[in-house]
Amino acid sequence: MTKILATLGPLLSKKKDIKFFIENCDVIRFNLSHNTLLWHKQKIDLIKKFKPNKLILVDIPGIKPRTLNETIVNIVKGQVIGFSYYKKGKNVINLSNPLPRTENKIRFFSISDGNYHFKFLNLSNNILWGKATQNFSLKPKKGLNIPYSIYDDEIQEKFYFSFLKKIINIKYDCVGLSFIQSSKVIEKIKKKYPEKLLVSKIENYLGYKNRLGIIKSSDAIMIDRGDLSAELGIEKLSLYSNKIIEDAKILKKPIIIATENLNSLIDSSLPTKSDIINLDYYLDKKIDFIMLSDETATSNFWKSTLKWLNNYIKVKKKNENIANSFTIEKLLESLSNETVVIFSKKGLIFNKINIANVKKIILFTENKKTYLGSKLKASVDSYLVKFPKTALDKFLFQNIKKLSSEVFKENKYIFLVHLMFPRKGSRANSISLIHRKDFKNSKKFY
């Protein structure tokens, strides 16, 4: 069953709220790009005190530039805004890191996981200039995305090791690595911190291109759909996300789906139909974790969001179990090109299965109508026999032994279907794989 990875934010200060949070998500995430390290340490210490084995994921700041505005900046459509790590000036928003390089010609760039777009004007004096394509309010510390960005791996490596050193006293279990572009940095971190689980975020062009090596080296993969769509184009998001999921499943690595999974719950107690369809899509793919970010970190509805999602996943799982419940009939229908020997006193199991794909069925029954009806079906040999009240295992053995040359004519193995642990009203409920050697030269039962 898909699990919940939820981000704990500044709204949670009461112990009872933190206890509720712990009990209603499987992994707790802390985004270290926001708030102080002391705040994060205090909250994590409290969680570990309540539940020492609760898994903690810390998402450490990556190499992607983030805006350094301390308050909300209202931007209007058509406004020209500059972004720079080095320069300050009128209408210039400062960045946390230098701009990446790109091999493609820039037409547009975006802010906040691709939600707000700018038409590229020019890059001069280390300032990236763009014209806003819509009205919006820019919150603090939002990431800037330039399509097909390429970051310097050596700078990124130094950045990670420097930050990991800062959080040496924080009791985290997993670390989220942003904008991973190759497996080299993962292997180096793994060597230095072998006890930590490494969650690699595939979210740009080189990360996607080198995904197989990244997936192999990582303990889990996070698909950050916001950055991925902003970097590679929203029209390619489904294609690339599905490919990452397929590769991660082949390599047996856990998958986390991040960004805007249930954004409608940030300001509401009920999700939109679009969010439901999005959620169902990934639940049907049996991904390992649905991640909640602003839904639980900054929303006053965080508690109802956790309640709703937990309940929805349980109900969906229950419905799937009902719809796809395992039965011996379904198992028999999947046995293509096999020989099946069925002992069914009343013939109930035989009359319930679709035998179209089975190579041959040999039926033993006490029910005369079932016996006669079976003769109308292709690839079925039937025998009318009297079932004993005791020593059923001996009865099965003797009948198969008597027809062993016919039973094992085309297969070394057969599937034997019969009743185990008989009770009133019970029917065939056991299936065994039998080899012909079990009956060869056997004159006596046992």
URLIN-V985952 format. One record per residue. N is the residue number from 1. RES is the residue in three letters. PSI is psi in radians with two decimals (none if undefined). OMEGA is omega as a letter, one per 30 degrees, with the letter a starting at -180 (NA if undefined). Layout:
n:N res:RES psi:PSI omega:OMEGA
n:N res:RES psi:PSI omega:OMEGA
//
This chain:
n:1 res:MET psi:2.34 omega:l
n:2 res:THR psi:2.42 omega:a
n:3 res:LYS psi:3.02 omega:a
n:4 res:ILE psi:2.23 omega:l
n:5 res:LEU psi:1.94 omega:a
n:6 res:ALA psi:2.49 omega:a
n:7 res:THR psi:2.21 omega:l
n:8 res:LEU psi:2.22 omega:a
n:9 res:GLY psi:-2.96 omega:a
n:10 res:PRO psi:-0.20 omega:a
n:11 res:LEU psi:-0.37 omega:a
n:12 res:LEU psi:1.90 omega:l
n:13 res:SER psi:-0.45 omega:a
n:14 res:LYS psi:2.49 omega:a
n:15 res:LYS psi:-0.67 omega:a
n:16 res:LYS psi:-0.58 omega:l
n:17 res:ASP psi:-0.71 omega:l
n:18 res:ILE psi:-0.66 omega:l
n:19 res:LYS psi:-0.73 omega:l
n:20 res:PHE psi:-0.77 omega:a
n:21 res:PHE psi:-0.81 omega:a
n:22 res:ILE psi:-0.76 omega:a
n:23 res:GLU psi:-0.28 omega:a
n:24 res:ASN psi:0.21 omega:l
n:25 res:CYS psi:2.74 omega:a
n:26 res:ASP psi:-0.62 omega:l
n:27 res:VAL psi:2.42 omega:l
n:28 res:ILE psi:2.27 omega:a
n:29 res:ARG psi:2.44 omega:l
n:30 res:PHE psi:2.20 omega:l
n:31 res:ASN psi:1.80 omega:a
n:32 res:LEU psi:0.01 omega:l
n:33 res:SER psi:-0.28 omega:a
n:34 res:HIS psi:2.62 omega:l
n:35 res:ASN psi:3.11 omega:a
n:36 res:THR psi:2.78 omega:l
n:37 res:LEU psi:-0.59 omega:l
n:38 res:LEU psi:-0.77 omega:l
n:39 res:TRP psi:-0.81 omega:a
n:40 res:HIS psi:-0.74 omega:a
n:41 res:LYS psi:-0.76 omega:a
n:42 res:GLN psi:-0.75 omega:a
n:43 res:LYS psi:-0.72 omega:a
n:44 res:ILE psi:-0.70 omega:l
n:45 res:ASP psi:-0.70 omega:l
n:46 res:LEU psi:-0.75 omega:l
n:47 res:ILE psi:-0.81 omega:a
n:48 res:LYS psi:-0.48 omega:l
n:49 res:LYS psi:-0.76 omega:l
n:50 res:PHE psi:-0.77 omega:a
n:51 res:LYS psi:1.59 omega:a
n:52 res:PRO psi:-0.54 omega:a
n:53 res:ASN psi:0.11 omega:l
n:54 res:LYS psi:2.27 omega:a
n:55 res:LEU psi:2.25 omega:a
n:56 res:ILE psi:2.19 omega:l
n:57 res:LEU psi:2.17 omega:l
n:58 res:VAL psi:2.20 omega:l
n:59 res:ASP psi:1.85 omega:a
n:60 res:ILE psi:2.61 omega:a
n:61 res:PRO psi:2.38 omega:a
n:62 res:GLY psi:-2.85 omega:a
n:63 res:ILE psi:-0.21 omega:l
n:64 res:LYS psi:2.32 omega:l
n:65 res:PRO psi:2.37 omega:l
n:66 res:ARG psi:2.61 omega:l
n:67 res:THR psi:2.51 omega:a
n:68 res:LEU psi:0.29 omega:l
n:69 res:ASN psi:2.32 omega:a
n:70 res:GLU psi:-0.31 omega:l
n:71 res:THR psi:2.98 omega:l
n:72 res:ILE psi:2.34 omega:l
n:73 res:VAL psi:2.08 omega:l
n:74 res:ASN psi:2.12 omega:a
n:75 res:ILE psi:2.39 omega:a
n:76 res:VAL psi:2.70 omega:a
n:77 res:LYS psi:2.32 omega:l
n:78 res:GLY psi:-0.17 omega:a
n:79 res:GLN psi:2.40 omega:l
n:80 res:VAL psi:2.14 omega:a
n:81 res:ILE psi:2.45 omega:l
n:82 res:GLY psi:2.65 omega:l
n:83 res:PHE psi:2.27 omega:a
n:84 res:SER psi:2.52 omega:l
n:85 res:TYR psi:-0.54 omega:a
n:86 res:TYR psi:-0.59 omega:a
n:87 res:LYS psi:2.63 omega:l
n:88 res:LYS psi:2.74 omega:l
n:89 res:GLY psi:3.13 omega:l
n:90 res:LYS psi:2.34 omega:a
n:91 res:ASN psi:0.41 omega:l
n:92 res:VAL psi:2.21 omega:l
n:93 res:ILE psi:2.17 omega:a
n:94 res:ASN psi:2.65 omega:a
n:95 res:LEU psi:2.71 omega:a
n:96 res:SER psi:-0.49 omega:a
n:97 res:ASN psi:2.81 omega:l
n:98 res:PRO psi:2.74 omega:l
n:99 res:LEU psi:2.52 omega:l
n:100 res:PRO psi:2.93 omega:l
n:101 res:ARG psi:2.84 omega:l
n:102 res:THR psi:2.49 omega:a
n:103 res:GLU psi:-0.18 omega:a
n:104 res:ASN psi:2.71 omega:l
n:105 res:LYS psi:2.28 omega:a
n:106 res:ILE psi:2.25 omega:l
n:107 res:ARG psi:-0.64 omega:l
n:108 res:PHE psi:2.74 omega:l
n:109 res:PHE psi:3.00 omega:a
n:110 res:SER psi:2.93 omega:a
n:111 res:ILE psi:2.59 omega:l
n:112 res:SER psi:1.15 omega:l
n:113 res:ASP psi:0.61 omega:l
n:114 res:GLY psi:0.18 omega:a
n:115 res:ASN psi:-0.53 omega:a
n:116 res:TYR psi:2.20 omega:a
n:117 res:HIS psi:2.61 omega:l
n:118 res:PHE psi:2.41 omega:l
n:119 res:LYS psi:2.20 omega:a
n:120 res:PHE psi:2.26 omega:l
n:121 res:LEU psi:-1.01 omega:l
n:122 res:ASN psi:2.93 omega:l
n:123 res:LEU psi:1.86 omega:a
n:124 res:SER psi:2.45 omega:a
n:125 res:ASN psi:0.68 omega:l
n:126 res:ASN psi:0.41 omega:l
n:127 res:ILE psi:2.21 omega:l
n:128 res:LEU psi:2.03 omega:a
n:129 res:TRP psi:2.38 omega:l
n:130 res:GLY psi:2.78 omega:l
n:131 res:LYS psi:2.17 omega:a
n:132 res:ALA psi:2.38 omega:a
n:133 res:THR psi:-0.02 omega:l
n:134 res:GLN psi:2.88 omega:l
n:135 res:ASN psi:2.40 omega:l
n:136 res:PHE psi:2.88 omega:l
n:137 res:SER psi:2.06 omega:a
n:138 res:LEU psi:1.97 omega:l
n:139 res:LYS psi:2.84 omega:a
n:140 res:PRO psi:2.66 omega:l
n:141 res:LYS psi:0.79 omega:l
n:142 res:LYS psi:2.46 omega:a
n:143 res:GLY psi:2.57 omega:l
n:144 res:LEU psi:2.30 omega:a
n:145 res:ASN psi:2.21 omega:l
n:146 res:ILE psi:2.17 omega:a
n:147 res:PRO psi:2.43 omega:l
n:148 res:TYR psi:0.75 omega:l
n:149 res:SER psi:2.58 omega:l
n:150 res:ILE psi:2.13 omega:a
n:151 res:TYR psi:2.73 omega:l
n:152 res:ASP psi:2.00 omega:a
n:153 res:ASP psi:-0.62 omega:a
n:154 res:GLU psi:-0.72 omega:l
n:155 res:ILE psi:-0.73 omega:a
n:156 res:GLN psi:-0.74 omega:l
n:157 res:GLU psi:-0.80 omega:l
n:158 res:LYS psi:-0.69 omega:a
n:159 res:PHE psi:-0.81 omega:a
n:160 res:TYR psi:-0.87 omega:a
n:161 res:PHE psi:-0.62 omega:l
n:162 res:SER psi:-0.76 omega:a
n:163 res:PHE psi:-0.68 omega:l
n:164 res:LEU psi:-0.58 omega:l
n:165 res:LYS psi:-0.61 omega:a
n:166 res:LYS psi:-0.50 omega:a
n:167 res:ILE psi:0.44 omega:a
n:168 res:ILE psi:-0.47 omega:a
n:169 res:ASN psi:0.09 omega:l
n:170 res:ILE psi:2.34 omega:a
n:171 res:LYS psi:1.16 omega:l
n:172 res:TYR psi:2.81 omega:a
n:173 res:ASP psi:-0.63 omega:a
n:174 res:CYS psi:2.60 omega:l
n:175 res:VAL psi:2.27 omega:l
n:176 res:GLY psi:2.18 omega:a
n:177 res:LEU psi:1.97 omega:a
n:178 res:SER psi:2.58 omega:l
n:179 res:PHE psi:0.76 omega:l
n:180 res:ILE psi:2.27 omega:a
n:181 res:GLN psi:-0.21 omega:l
n:182 res:SER psi:2.95 omega:a
n:183 res:SER psi:-0.21 omega:a
n:184 res:LYS psi:-0.84 omega:a
n:185 res:VAL psi:-0.58 omega:l
n:186 res:ILE psi:-0.81 omega:a
n:187 res:GLU psi:-0.65 omega:l
n:188 res:LYS psi:-0.71 omega:l
n:189 res:ILE psi:-0.69 omega:l
n:190 res:LYS psi:-0.68 omega:l
n:191 res:LYS psi:-0.67 omega:a
n:192 res:LYS psi:-0.61 omega:a
n:193 res:TYR psi:1.18 omega:a
n:194 res:PRO psi:-0.38 omega:a
n:195 res:GLU psi:-0.16 omega:a
n:196 res:LYS psi:2.54 omega:l
n:197 res:LEU psi:2.29 omega:a
n:198 res:LEU psi:2.09 omega:l
n:199 res:VAL psi:1.92 omega:a
n:200 res:SER psi:2.31 omega:l
n:201 res:LYS psi:2.02 omega:l
n:202 res:ILE psi:1.94 omega:a
n:203 res:GLU psi:0.20 omega:l
n:204 res:ASN psi:-3.10 omega:a
n:205 res:TYR psi:-0.89 omega:a
n:206 res:LEU psi:-0.59 omega:l
n:207 res:GLY psi:-0.77 omega:l
n:208 res:TYR psi:-0.75 omega:a
n:209 res:LYS psi:-0.68 omega:a
n:210 res:ASN psi:0.45 omega:a
n:211 res:ARG psi:-0.61 omega:a
n:212 res:LEU psi:-0.79 omega:l
n:213 res:GLY psi:-0.69 omega:l
n:214 res:ILE psi:-0.80 omega:a
n:215 res:ILE psi:-0.78 omega:a
n:216 res:LYS psi:-0.69 omega:a
n:217 res:SER psi:-0.28 omega:a
n:218 res:SER psi:2.78 omega:l
n:219 res:ASP psi:-0.44 omega:l
n:220 res:ALA psi:2.82 omega:a
n:221 res:ILE psi:2.31 omega:l
n:222 res:MET psi:2.19 omega:l
n:223 res:ILE psi:1.80 omega:l
n:224 res:ASP psi:1.68 omega:a
n:225 res:ARG psi:-0.45 omega:l
n:226 res:GLY psi:-1.00 omega:l
n:227 res:ASP psi:-0.69 omega:a
n:228 res:LEU psi:-0.77 omega:l
n:229 res:SER psi:-0.64 omega:l
n:230 res:ALA psi:-0.58 omega:a
n:231 res:GLU psi:-0.63 omega:a
n:232 res:LEU psi:-0.11 omega:a
n:233 res:GLY psi:2.25 omega:a
n:234 res:ILE psi:-0.48 omega:a
n:235 res:GLU psi:-0.27 omega:l
n:236 res:LYS psi:0.01 omega:a
n:237 res:LEU psi:-0.85 omega:a
n:238 res:SER psi:-0.78 omega:a
n:239 res:LEU psi:-0.88 omega:a
n:240 res:TYR psi:-0.67 omega:l
n:241 res:SER psi:-0.79 omega:a
n:242 res:ASN psi:-0.65 omega:l
n:243 res:LYS psi:-0.71 omega:l
n:244 res:ILE psi:-0.75 omega:l
n:245 res:ILE psi:-0.81 omega:l
n:246 res:GLU psi:-0.82 omega:a
n:247 res:ASP psi:-0.69 omega:l
n:248 res:ALA psi:-0.66 omega:l
n:249 res:LYS psi:-0.71 omega:l
n:250 res:ILE psi:-0.72 omega:a
n:251 res:LEU psi:0.10 omega:l
n:252 res:LYS psi:0.78 omega:l
n:253 res:LYS psi:2.42 omega:l
n:254 res:PRO psi:2.60 omega:a
n:255 res:ILE psi:2.28 omega:l
n:256 res:ILE psi:2.21 omega:l
n:257 res:ILE psi:2.09 omega:a
n:258 res:ALA psi:2.81 omega:l
n:259 res:THR psi:1.95 omega:l
n:260 res:GLU psi:0.73 omega:l
n:261 res:ASN psi:-0.72 omega:l
n:262 res:LEU psi:0.92 omega:a
n:263 res:ASN psi:-0.46 omega:a
n:264 res:SER psi:-0.33 omega:l
n:265 res:LEU psi:-0.07 omega:l
n:266 res:ILE psi:-0.66 omega:a
n:267 res:ASP psi:0.30 omega:a
n:268 res:SER psi:2.81 omega:l
n:269 res:SER psi:-0.12 omega:l
n:270 res:LEU psi:2.44 omega:a
n:271 res:PRO psi:2.83 omega:l
n:272 res:THR psi:2.88 omega:l
n:273 res:LYS psi:-0.65 omega:a
n:274 res:SER psi:-0.73 omega:l
n:275 res:ASP psi:-0.64 omega:l
n:276 res:ILE psi:-0.79 omega:a
n:277 res:ILE psi:-0.72 omega:l
n:278 res:ASN psi:-0.79 omega:a
n:279 res:LEU psi:-0.81 omega:l
n:280 res:ASP psi:-0.66 omega:a
n:281 res:TYR psi:-0.80 omega:a
n:282 res:TYR psi:-0.54 omega:l
n:283 res:LEU psi:-0.68 omega:l
n:284 res:ASP psi:-0.50 omega:l
n:285 res:LYS psi:-0.08 omega:l
n:286 res:LYS psi:0.77 omega:l
n:287 res:ILE psi:2.83 omega:a
n:288 res:ASP psi:-0.67 omega:a
n:289 res:PHE psi:2.38 omega:l
n:290 res:ILE psi:2.17 omega:a
n:291 res:MET psi:2.38 omega:l
n:292 res:LEU psi:2.23 omega:a
n:293 res:SER psi:-1.70 omega:l
n:294 res:ASP psi:-0.40 omega:a
n:295 res:GLU psi:-0.56 omega:l
n:296 res:THR psi:-0.36 omega:a
n:297 res:ALA psi:-0.62 omega:a
n:298 res:THR psi:-0.04 omega:a
n:299 res:SER psi:2.44 omega:l
n:300 res:ASN psi:-0.22 omega:l
n:301 res:PHE psi:0.31 omega:a
n:302 res:TRP psi:-0.65 omega:a
n:303 res:LYS psi:-0.79 omega:l
n:304 res:SER psi:-0.52 omega:l
n:305 res:THR psi:-0.81 omega:l
n:306 res:LEU psi:-0.73 omega:l
n:307 res:LYS psi:-0.83 omega:a
n:308 res:TRP psi:-0.82 omega:a
n:309 res:LEU psi:-0.74 omega:l
n:310 res:ASN psi:-0.80 omega:a
n:311 res:ASN psi:-0.74 omega:a
n:312 res:TYR psi:-0.76 omega:a
n:313 res:ILE psi:-0.71 omega:l
n:314 res:LYS psi:-0.78 omega:a
n:315 res:VAL psi:-0.76 omega:l
n:316 res:LYS psi:-0.72 omega:l
n:317 res:LYS psi:-0.71 omega:l
n:318 res:LYS psi:-0.77 omega:l
n:319 res:ASN psi:-0.66 omega:l
n:320 res:GLU psi:-0.70 omega:a
n:321 res:ASN psi:-0.65 omega:l
n:322 res:ILE psi:-0.79 omega:a
n:323 res:ALA psi:-0.64 omega:a
n:324 res:ASN psi:0.46 omega:a
n:325 res:SER psi:2.39 omega:a
n:326 res:PHE psi:2.27 omega:l
n:327 res:THR psi:2.76 omega:l
n:328 res:ILE psi:-0.49 omega:l
n:329 res:GLU psi:-0.78 omega:l
n:330 res:LYS psi:-0.67 omega:l
n:331 res:LEU psi:-0.76 omega:l
n:332 res:LEU psi:-0.67 omega:a
n:333 res:GLU psi:-0.35 omega:a
n:334 res:SER psi:-0.10 omega:a
n:335 res:LEU psi:1.46 omega:l
n:336 res:SER psi:2.49 omega:l
n:337 res:ASN psi:0.63 omega:l
n:338 res:GLU psi:2.78 omega:l
n:339 res:THR psi:2.26 omega:a
n:340 res:VAL psi:2.22 omega:l
n:341 res:VAL psi:2.13 omega:a
n:342 res:ILE psi:2.21 omega:l
n:343 res:PHE psi:1.90 omega:a
n:344 res:SER psi:1.88 omega:a
n:345 res:LYS psi:-0.86 omega:a
n:346 res:LYS psi:-0.15 omega:l
n:347 res:GLY psi:0.20 omega:a
n:348 res:LEU psi:-0.80 omega:a
n:349 res:ILE psi:-0.67 omega:a
n:350 res:PHE psi:-0.70 omega:a
n:351 res:ASN psi:-0.20 omega:a
n:352 res:LYS psi:-0.21 omega:a
n:353 res:ILE psi:2.63 omega:l
n:354 res:ASN psi:1.96 omega:a
n:355 res:ILE psi:0.26 omega:a
n:356 res:ALA psi:-0.63 omega:a
n:357 res:ASN psi:-0.18 omega:a
n:358 res:VAL psi:2.36 omega:a
n:359 res:LYS psi:-0.87 omega:a
n:360 res:LYS psi:2.43 omega:l
n:361 res:ILE psi:2.29 omega:l
n:362 res:ILE psi:2.01 omega:a
n:363 res:LEU psi:2.27 omega:l
n:364 res:PHE psi:2.12 omega:a
n:365 res:THR psi:2.76 omega:l
n:366 res:GLU psi:-0.17 omega:a
n:367 res:ASN psi:1.98 omega:a
n:368 res:LYS psi:-0.66 omega:a
n:369 res:LYS psi:-0.73 omega:l
n:370 res:THR psi:-0.72 omega:l
n:371 res:TYR psi:-0.82 omega:a
n:372 res:LEU psi:-0.73 omega:a
n:373 res:GLY psi:-0.58 omega:a
n:374 res:SER psi:-0.44 omega:a
n:375 res:LYS psi:-0.23 omega:l
n:376 res:LEU psi:-0.09 omega:a
n:377 res:LYS psi:2.46 omega:l
n:378 res:ALA psi:2.66 omega:l
n:379 res:SER psi:0.49 omega:l
n:380 res:VAL psi:2.21 omega:l
n:381 res:ASP psi:2.24 omega:a
n:382 res:SER psi:2.66 omega:a
n:383 res:TYR psi:2.29 omega:l
n:384 res:LEU psi:2.01 omega:a
n:385 res:VAL psi:2.83 omega:l
n:386 res:LYS psi:2.11 omega:a
n:387 res:PHE psi:2.37 omega:l
n:388 res:PRO psi:2.84 omega:l
n:389 res:LYS psi:-0.42 omega:l
n:390 res:THR psi:3.04 omega:l
n:391 res:ALA psi:0.83 omega:a
n:392 res:LEU psi:-0.63 omega:a
n:393 res:ASP psi:-0.68 omega:l
n:394 res:LYS psi:-0.67 omega:l
n:395 res:PHE psi:-0.77 omega:l
n:396 res:LEU psi:-0.83 omega:a
n:397 res:PHE psi:-0.84 omega:a
n:398 res:GLN psi:-0.70 omega:a
n:399 res:ASN psi:-0.70 omega:l
n:400 res:ILE psi:-0.72 omega:l
n:401 res:LYS psi:-0.74 omega:a
n:402 res:LYS psi:-0.59 omega:a
n:403 res:LEU psi:0.39 omega:a
n:404 res:SER psi:-0.67 omega:a
n:405 res:SER psi:-0.61 omega:l
n:406 res:GLU psi:-0.73 omega:a
n:407 res:VAL psi:-0.75 omega:a
n:408 res:PHE psi:0.44 omega:a
n:409 res:LYS psi:-0.71 omega:a
n:410 res:GLU psi:-0.22 omega:a
n:411 res:ASN psi:2.48 omega:l
n:412 res:LYS psi:-0.51 omega:a
n:413 res:TYR psi:2.63 omega:l
n:414 res:ILE psi:2.79 omega:l
n:415 res:PHE psi:2.13 omega:a
n:416 res:LEU psi:2.14 omega:l
n:417 res:VAL psi:2.20 omega:a
n:418 res:HIS psi:-3.09 omega:a
n:419 res:LEU psi:2.21 omega:l
n:420 res:MET psi:2.50 omega:a
n:421 res:PHE psi:1.11 omega:a
n:422 res:PRO psi:2.52 omega:l
n:423 res:ARG psi:2.98 omega:a
n:424 res:LYS psi:2.20 omega:l
n:425 res:GLY psi:-0.01 omega:a
n:426 res:SER psi:2.83 omega:l
n:427 res:ARG psi:3.11 omega:a
n:428 res:ALA psi:2.21 omega:a
n:429 res:ASN psi:0.17 omega:a
n:430 res:SER psi:2.46 omega:l
n:431 res:ILE psi:2.31 omega:a
n:432 res:SER psi:2.62 omega:l
n:433 res:LEU psi:2.05 omega:a
n:434 res:ILE psi:2.37 omega:l
n:435 res:HIS psi:2.56 omega:a
n:436 res:ARG psi:-0.42 omega:l
n:437 res:LYS psi:-0.42 omega:l
n:438 res:ASP psi:-0.27 omega:a
n:439 res:PHE psi:-0.09 omega:a
n:440 res:LYS psi:2.24 omega:l
n:441 res:ASN psi:0.44 omega:l
n:442 res:SER psi:1.95 omega:a
n:443 res:LYS psi:-0.44 omega:a
n:444 res:LYS psi:2.70 omega:l
n:445 res:PHE psi:2.11 omega:a
n:446 res:TYR psi:none omega:NA
//
